[in-house]
Amino acid sequence: MHQALNTEMVKRLGCRVPVIQTAMGWVAEPSLVIGSSNAGAFGFLGAAVMTPDEARAKIKAVREGTDKPFGVNFHMFQPGAEQIVEYILANKEQVRAVSFGRGPNAKMIGRFKDAGILCVPTVGAVKHAQKMVELGVDMVTVQGGEGGGHTGSVPTTVLLPQVLDAVDVPVIAAGGFADGRGLVAALGYGAAGIAMGTRFLLTQESPVPATTKGAYLKATTDGIVVTTKLDGIPQRMVRSKLMDKIEKSGPIAMWLRAFEAGAQMKRQTGASWLELLRSAKGMTAHGAMPLQQAIMAATAPMLIQKAVVDGDIENGVMATGVVGGRITELPTCDELVSRIIADAEARLAALTAA
């Protein structure tokens, strides 16, 4: 492999290639983490939507499916977070990293570092990257506005160099990446690698139902939109009949959806209404988010679950990066990673040719 691909990210995480499979809720399940990790990328298990018992079982399942290092994503404000942290620490021999958005304080980050587990949060603004570095994280993943789900307005090509100039830890680029050309471009900016969500969602190892994958593959870049109506925060989604209906809804309808999703989350997790409220308030503490928005943000993922778990694209929503508009096939993780590296090496060779 070209020496330019042996980055600091590869060395620290112990993967073969500078590519991260991101921790998408209900998508980054053991099958995908095993597939991406065995292919040479670094896979993150999406435990932010799991109960402690589910997280423990699925960490075990990943360890049984691969001997490669992998990561776990979680939020400190989710119900049972303290137990999930203990399960992560108990598996430090193979869990090489944790990722989070609004997450641990300096003391908790210190616990991970003492255990030899790297902290790699995802941020969408320069100030958030700087804050995470102040707290002691090892690397940061920077997601530009092209990314799926919750997203900002600053494109990756602008945000990435801003963050690279502002922090002194390795930076991983996310938002708009799907191939070897993008990897080389990110390395050219100075990033240590790329992180991909939508591209890994659309692989054979992804647990997303075939009906939903088919809807993703049909989406064009013109059919991918940003909405604030799900929870008051910009989110990038595949346009659908439900999304059009949501876009036309008023505040009362938004609150009704939040209540319905909260009831579903309560049934699924066993959490009480008080615990769900605390979870929402935990989001306000880190993101300066009004409580009204936080309650909807804490429950809106249930609408995503309908699509990516139940295959119900009529009553669910599909988060996606804008890059999803040019993905047209479903390779295996091994085929995808091999192709990315081959493309990257070809671009590097072309750039350095005499």
DRENTORPA-594156 format. One record per residue (C-alpha): residue number from 1; residue in three letters; x, y, z. Coordinates in Angstrom, 2 decimals, padded with zeros to 5 digits. Layout:
FIFI resi resn       X       Y       Z
FIFI  NUM  ala       X       Y       Z
...
This chain:
FIFI resi resn       X       Y       Z
FIFI    1  met  000.00  000.00  000.00
FIFI    2  his  001.21  003.54 -000.78
FIFI    3  gln  003.07  005.03  002.17
FIFI    4  ala  000.81  008.11  002.12
FIFI    5  leu -002.06  005.85  003.26
FIFI    6  asn -000.19  004.73  006.38
FIFI    7  thr -001.42  007.72  008.36
FIFI    8  glu -001.35  008.57  012.04
FIFI    9  met -004.98  007.42  012.24
FIFI   10  val -004.01  003.99  010.92
FIFI   11  lys -001.13  003.72  013.37
FIFI   12  arg -003.18  004.73  016.41
FIFI   13  leu -006.37  002.81  015.66
FIFI   14  gly -004.63 -000.31  014.42
FIFI   15  cys -006.65 -000.63  011.21
FIFI   16  arg -005.17 -001.32  007.77
FIFI   17  val -006.56  001.66  005.83
FIFI   18  pro -007.40  005.28  006.80
FIFI   19  val -011.16  004.80  006.55
FIFI   20  ile -013.69  004.84  009.40
FIFI   21  gln -017.15  003.28  009.24
FIFI   22  thr -019.26  005.66  011.28
FIFI   23  ala -021.63  004.75  014.10
FIFI   24  met -025.07  005.15  012.54
FIFI   25  gly -027.91  004.22  014.89
FIFI   26  trp -029.49  000.83  014.08
FIFI   27  val -027.18  000.55  011.05
FIFI   28  ala -023.75  000.19  012.67
FIFI   29  glu -024.71 -003.22  014.04
FIFI   30  pro -022.30 -006.16  014.55
FIFI   31  ser -022.64 -007.40  010.96
FIFI   32  leu -021.48 -004.07  009.52
FIFI   33  val -018.76 -003.50  012.12
FIFI   34  ile -017.39 -006.99  011.52
FIFI   35  gly -017.54 -006.53  007.75
FIFI   36  ser -015.85 -003.12  007.71
FIFI   37  ser -013.20 -004.09  010.25
FIFI   38  asn -012.30 -007.33  008.49
FIFI   39  ala -012.04 -005.35  005.25
FIFI   40  gly -009.35 -003.15  006.80
FIFI   41  ala -011.36 -000.09  007.84
FIFI   42  phe -012.11  000.88  011.44
FIFI   43  gly -015.69  000.08  012.39
FIFI   44  phe -017.71  001.80  015.10
FIFI   45  leu -020.61  000.02  016.83
FIFI   46  gly -023.62  002.34  017.19
FIFI   47  ala -024.40  001.86  020.88
FIFI   48  ala -025.96  005.31  021.29
FIFI   49  val -029.36  003.78  020.53
FIFI   50  met -028.82  000.61  022.58
FIFI   51  thr -029.74 -000.42  026.11
FIFI   52  pro -026.82 -001.53  028.29
FIFI   53  asp -027.76 -005.19  027.82
FIFI   54  glu -027.91 -004.74  024.04
FIFI   55  ala -024.55 -002.97  024.03
FIFI   56  arg -022.93 -005.72  026.05
FIFI   57  ala -024.33 -008.47  023.79
FIFI   58  lys -023.37 -006.67  020.59
FIFI   59  ile -019.84 -005.85  021.74
FIFI   60  lys -019.50 -009.57  022.43
FIFI   61  ala -020.91 -010.39  018.98
FIFI   62  val -018.38 -008.12  017.27
FIFI   63  arg -015.52 -009.69  019.21
FIFI   64  glu -016.69 -013.13  018.14
FIFI   65  gly -016.83 -012.04  014.49
FIFI   66  thr -013.47 -010.31  014.15
FIFI   67  asp -010.11 -010.16  015.88
FIFI   68  lys -009.57 -006.63  014.55
FIFI   69  pro -009.81 -003.54  016.78
FIFI   70  phe -013.08 -001.62  016.67
FIFI   71  gly -014.81  001.30  018.35
FIFI   72  val -018.03  001.99  020.24
FIFI   73  asn -020.17  005.10  019.95
FIFI   74  phe -022.34  006.33  022.84
FIFI   75  his -023.74  009.45  024.49
FIFI   76  met -023.32  010.24  028.17
FIFI   77  phe -026.91  011.53  028.32
FIFI   78  gln -028.50  008.28  027.08
FIFI   79  pro -030.25  006.02  029.60
FIFI   80  gly -027.78  003.49  031.05
FIFI   81  ala -024.70  005.34  029.78
FIFI   82  glu -022.69  004.56  032.93
FIFI   83  gln -023.18  000.82  032.43
FIFI   84  ile -022.23  001.04  028.76
FIFI   85  val -019.02  002.82  029.73
FIFI   86  glu -018.16 -000.04  032.07
FIFI   87  tyr -018.78 -002.61  029.31
FIFI   88  ile -016.51 -000.64  026.99
FIFI   89  leu -013.75 -000.54  029.59
FIFI   90  ala -014.18 -004.25  030.28
FIFI   91  asn -013.44 -004.94  026.60
FIFI   92  lys -010.44 -002.63  026.28
FIFI   93  glu -008.33 -005.43  024.77
FIFI   94  gln -010.21 -004.98  021.48
FIFI   95  val -012.28 -001.81  021.82
FIFI   96  arg -009.63  000.64  020.64
FIFI   97  ala -011.70  003.81  020.55
FIFI   98  val -014.92  005.54  021.56
FIFI   99  ser -016.79  008.18  019.58
FIFI  100  phe -019.42  010.63  020.70
FIFI  101  gly -020.96  013.99  019.92
FIFI  102  arg -022.16  015.51  023.15
FIFI  103  gly -020.25  013.28  025.48
FIFI  104  pro -017.92  012.70  028.40
FIFI  105  asn -016.27  015.32  030.55
FIFI  106  ala -012.51  015.50  031.12
FIFI  107  lys -012.67  013.01  033.99
FIFI  108  met -014.43  010.38  031.89
FIFI  109  ile -012.10  010.99  028.95
FIFI  110  gly -009.25  010.43  031.39
FIFI  111  arg -010.69  007.04  032.35
FIFI  112  phe -010.72  005.96  028.72
FIFI  113  lys -007.19  007.22  028.14
FIFI  114  asp -005.93  005.41  031.25
FIFI  115  ala -007.43  002.20  029.81
FIFI  116  gly -005.68  002.77  026.47
FIFI  117  ile -008.93  003.60  024.66
FIFI  118  leu -008.73  006.52  022.25
FIFI  119  cys -011.40  009.24  022.28
FIFI  120  val -012.46  010.30  018.78
FIFI  121  pro -015.49  012.63  018.96
FIFI  122  thr -017.36  013.93  015.93
FIFI  123  val -017.71  017.71  015.68
FIFI  124  gly -019.27  020.11  013.21
FIFI  125  ala -017.67  023.41  014.20
FIFI  126  val -014.20  024.76  014.92
FIFI  127  lys -015.08  025.78  018.48
FIFI  128  his -016.36  022.30  019.26
FIFI  129  ala -013.14  020.74  017.97
FIFI  130  gln -011.12  023.10  020.15
FIFI  131  lys -013.26  022.29  023.19
FIFI  132  met -012.84  018.54  022.69
FIFI  133  val -009.07  018.92  022.42
FIFI  134  glu -009.06  020.96  025.63
FIFI  135  leu -010.86  018.06  027.33
FIFI  136  gly -008.09  015.71  026.25
FIFI  137  val -009.38  013.76  023.23
FIFI  138  asp -006.90  011.97  020.96
FIFI  139  met -008.37  012.75  017.51
FIFI  140  val -011.41  014.51  016.10
FIFI  141  thr -013.70  013.63  013.23
FIFI  142  val -014.92  016.76  011.46
FIFI  143  gln -018.25  016.48  009.64
FIFI  144  gly -018.97  019.14  007.07
FIFI  145  gly -022.41  020.23  005.90
FIFI  146  glu -022.58  017.48  003.26
FIFI  147  gly -022.95  014.86  006.01
FIFI  148  gly -026.13  012.94  006.78
FIFI  149  gly -028.48  013.36  009.72
FIFI  150  his -027.78  016.37  011.93
FIFI  151  thr -025.54  018.68  009.96
FIFI  152  gly -024.18  022.18  009.84
FIFI  153  ser -023.98  024.75  007.07
FIFI  154  val -020.21  024.87  006.52
FIFI  155  pro -019.01  022.59  003.68
FIFI  156  thr -016.32  020.02  004.42
FIFI  157  thr -013.89  021.77  002.07
FIFI  158  val -014.09  024.90  004.22
FIFI  159  leu -014.53  023.39  007.70
FIFI  160  leu -011.77  020.80  007.39
FIFI  161  pro -008.87  023.24  006.83
FIFI  162  gln -010.28  025.53  009.51
FIFI  163  val -010.15  022.74  012.08
FIFI  164  leu -006.75  021.51  010.87
FIFI  165  asp -005.40  025.01  011.52
FIFI  166  ala -007.06  025.23  014.93
FIFI  167  val -006.08  021.97  016.68
FIFI  168  asp -002.93  019.92  017.09
FIFI  169  val -004.40  016.40  017.05
FIFI  170  pro -005.06  014.16  014.02
FIFI  171  val -008.22  015.18  012.16
FIFI  172  ile -010.48  012.79  010.24
FIFI  173  ala -012.68  014.20  007.48
FIFI  174  ala -016.37  013.31  007.16
FIFI  175  gly -019.22  014.56  005.01
FIFI  176  gly -019.20  013.86  001.27
FIFI  177  phe -016.80  010.91  001.05
FIFI  178  ala -017.43  007.66 -000.80
FIFI  179  asp -014.34  006.72 -002.83
FIFI  180  gly -010.57  006.81 -003.22
FIFI  181  arg -010.57  010.22 -004.88
FIFI  182  gly -012.19  011.69 -001.80
FIFI  183  leu -009.68  009.96  000.44
FIFI  184  val -006.74  011.45 -001.47
FIFI  185  ala -008.40  014.88 -001.42
FIFI  186  ala -008.81  014.68  002.37
FIFI  187  leu -005.18  013.61  002.78
FIFI  188  gly -004.20  016.53  000.57
FIFI  189  tyr -005.84  018.92  003.00
FIFI  190  gly -003.88  017.32  005.84
FIFI  191  ala -006.48  014.95  007.28
FIFI  192  ala -005.41  011.61  008.72
FIFI  193  gly -008.24  009.73  006.99
FIFI  194  ile -011.93  009.81  006.13
FIFI  195  ala -015.11  008.65  007.85
FIFI  196  met -018.07  007.38  005.83
FIFI  197  gly -021.63  006.65  006.90
FIFI  198  thr -023.95  006.55  003.90
FIFI  199  arg -021.43  004.65  001.77
FIFI  200  phe -021.18  001.87  004.40
FIFI  201  leu -024.95  001.91  004.94
FIFI  202  leu -025.25  000.89  001.30
FIFI  203  thr -023.21 -002.31  001.51
FIFI  204  gln -024.23 -005.94  001.66
FIFI  205  glu -023.26 -006.28  005.33
FIFI  206  ser -025.45 -003.35  006.34
FIFI  207  pro -028.52 -004.66  008.22
FIFI  208  val -030.86 -002.12  006.59
FIFI  209  pro -033.81 -003.90  004.87
FIFI  210  ala -033.66 -004.32  001.09
FIFI  211  thr -036.74 -002.11  000.60
FIFI  212  thr -035.06  000.78  002.38
FIFI  213  lys -031.75  000.26  000.59
FIFI  214  gly -033.65  000.36 -002.69
FIFI  215  ala -035.17  003.71 -001.75
FIFI  216  tyr -031.71  005.05 -000.89
FIFI  217  leu -030.30  003.90 -004.23
FIFI  218  lys -033.10  005.65 -006.11
FIFI  219  ala -032.44  008.98 -004.36
FIFI  220  thr -030.72  011.61 -006.47
FIFI  221  thr -028.82  014.60 -005.17
FIFI  222  asp -031.89  016.69 -006.00
FIFI  223  gly -033.96  014.34 -003.82
FIFI  224  ile -031.86  014.87 -000.71
FIFI  225  val -032.98  017.77  001.47
FIFI  226  val -032.20  019.51  004.75
FIFI  227  thr -035.09  019.93  007.18
FIFI  228  thr -035.50  021.53  010.59
FIFI  229  lys -038.99  020.16  011.15
FIFI  230  leu -038.00  016.82  012.72
FIFI  231  asp -036.55  018.33  015.88
FIFI  232  gly -035.79  021.97  015.19
FIFI  233  ile -032.19  021.27  014.14
FIFI  234  pro -031.02  020.94  010.51
FIFI  235  gln -030.99  017.32  009.35
FIFI  236  arg -030.21  015.93  005.91
FIFI  237  met -032.73  013.35  004.70
FIFI  238  val -033.97  011.56  001.61
FIFI  239  arg -037.05  013.38  000.36
FIFI  240  ser -040.22  011.29  000.70
FIFI  241  lys -043.98  011.68  001.09
FIFI  242  leu -043.58  011.67  004.86
FIFI  243  met -040.82  014.28  004.71
FIFI  244  asp -043.01  016.50  002.53
FIFI  245  lys -045.83  016.11  005.05
FIFI  246  ile -043.51  016.92  007.94
FIFI  247  glu -042.22  020.02  006.13
FIFI  248  lys -045.76  021.34  005.97
FIFI  249  ser -046.58  020.60  009.62
FIFI  250  gly -046.84  023.16  012.40
FIFI  251  pro -045.58  023.22  016.01
FIFI  252  ile -048.47  021.16  017.41
FIFI  253  ala -047.87  018.36  014.91
FIFI  254  met -044.15  018.39  015.76
FIFI  255  trp -044.93  017.99  019.45
FIFI  256  leu -047.34  015.14  018.71
FIFI  257  arg -044.62  013.33  016.78
FIFI  258  ala -042.21  013.86  019.66
FIFI  259  phe -044.72  012.43  022.15
FIFI  260  glu -045.42  009.39  019.95
FIFI  261  ala -041.72  008.74  019.39
FIFI  262  gly -041.05  009.22  023.11
FIFI  263  ala -043.65  006.61  023.96
FIFI  264  gln -042.03  004.22  021.50
FIFI  265  met -038.58  004.89  022.95
FIFI  266  lys -039.96  004.34  026.45
FIFI  267  arg -041.33  000.92  025.43
FIFI  268  gln -038.11 -000.04  023.66
FIFI  269  thr -035.60  001.04  026.29
FIFI  270  gly -037.64  000.57  029.45
FIFI  271  ala -036.70  004.10  030.47
FIFI  272  ser -039.15  006.19  032.46
FIFI  273  trp -040.52  009.52  031.24
FIFI  274  leu -038.27  011.16  033.84
FIFI  275  glu -035.20  009.42  032.39
FIFI  276  leu -036.15  010.47  028.87
FIFI  277  leu -036.55  014.06  030.09
FIFI  278  arg -033.13  013.89  031.74
FIFI  279  ser -031.70  012.57  028.48
FIFI  280  ala -033.17  015.52  026.62
FIFI  281  lys -031.90  017.97  029.24
FIFI  282  gly -028.44  016.39  028.90
FIFI  283  met -028.46  017.48  025.28
FIFI  284  thr -029.24  021.08  026.26
FIFI  285  ala -026.25  021.17  028.61
FIFI  286  his -023.76  020.58  025.79
FIFI  287  gly -025.32  022.12  022.74
FIFI  288  ala -027.09  025.21  024.08
FIFI  289  met -030.26  023.66  022.68
FIFI  290  pro -033.70  024.76  023.93
FIFI  291  leu -035.45  022.02  025.90
FIFI  292  gln -038.31  021.90  023.37
FIFI  293  gln -035.87  021.02  020.60
FIFI  294  ala -033.94  018.61  022.82
FIFI  295  ile -037.05  016.58  023.63
FIFI  296  met -037.77  016.18  019.94
FIFI  297  ala -034.12  015.44  019.17
FIFI  298  ala -034.07  012.69  021.79
FIFI  299  thr -037.11  011.00  020.26
FIFI  300  ala -036.88  011.75  016.52
FIFI  301  pro -034.53  008.76  015.95
FIFI  302  met -037.58  006.53  016.34
FIFI  303  leu -038.69  007.77  012.91
FIFI  304  ile -035.32  006.71  011.49
FIFI  305  gln -035.70  003.32  013.15
FIFI  306  lys -038.96  002.70  011.29
FIFI  307  ala -037.13  002.95  007.98
FIFI  308  val -033.75  001.36  008.70
FIFI  309  val -034.98 -001.43  011.00
FIFI  310  asp -038.60 -002.09  010.05
FIFI  311  gly -038.24 -001.23  006.36
FIFI  312  asp -041.26  001.09  006.69
FIFI  313  ile -040.30  003.90  004.34
FIFI  314  glu -043.86  005.24  004.30
FIFI  315  asn -043.84  006.03  008.03
FIFI  316  gly -040.11  006.44  008.60
FIFI  317  val -037.38  008.84  007.52
FIFI  318  met -034.01  008.12  005.93
FIFI  319  ala -030.97  010.11  007.01
FIFI  320  thr -028.30  010.43  004.33
FIFI  321  gly -025.29  012.39  003.28
FIFI  322  val -025.64  014.27  000.02
FIFI  323  val -023.11  011.82 -001.44
FIFI  324  gly -025.88  009.24 -001.32
FIFI  325  gly -027.23  010.83 -004.49
FIFI  326  arg -024.43  009.27 -006.54
FIFI  327  ile -024.34  005.79 -004.97
FIFI  328  thr -025.96  003.21 -007.23
FIFI  329  glu -024.83 -000.23 -006.03
FIFI  330  leu -024.33 -002.44 -002.97
FIFI  331  pro -020.82 -003.88 -002.75
FIFI  332  thr -019.51 -005.98  000.11
FIFI  333  cys -017.39 -004.09  002.62
FIFI  334  asp -014.31 -005.88  001.31
FIFI  335  glu -015.11 -004.87 -002.28
FIFI  336  leu -015.76 -001.29 -001.21
FIFI  337  val -012.57 -000.86  000.81
FIFI  338  ser -010.42 -002.61 -001.81
FIFI  339  arg -011.82 -000.33 -004.50
FIFI  340  ile -011.24  002.79 -002.38
FIFI  341  ile -007.60  001.88 -001.83
FIFI  342  ala -007.04  000.96 -005.48
FIFI  343  asp -008.56  004.28 -006.58
FIFI  344  ala -006.54  006.21 -004.01
FIFI  345  glu -003.29  004.58 -005.07
FIFI  346  ala -004.06  005.34 -008.72
FIFI  347  arg -004.68  009.01 -007.91
FIFI  348  leu -001.53  009.23 -005.80
FIFI  349  ala  000.50  007.67 -008.61
FIFI  350  ala -000.94  010.12 -011.12
FIFI  351  leu -000.18  013.08 -008.88
FIFI  352  thr  003.43  012.02 -008.29
FIFI  353  ala  004.21  010.88 -011.86
FIFI  354  ala  007.23  012.52 -013.39
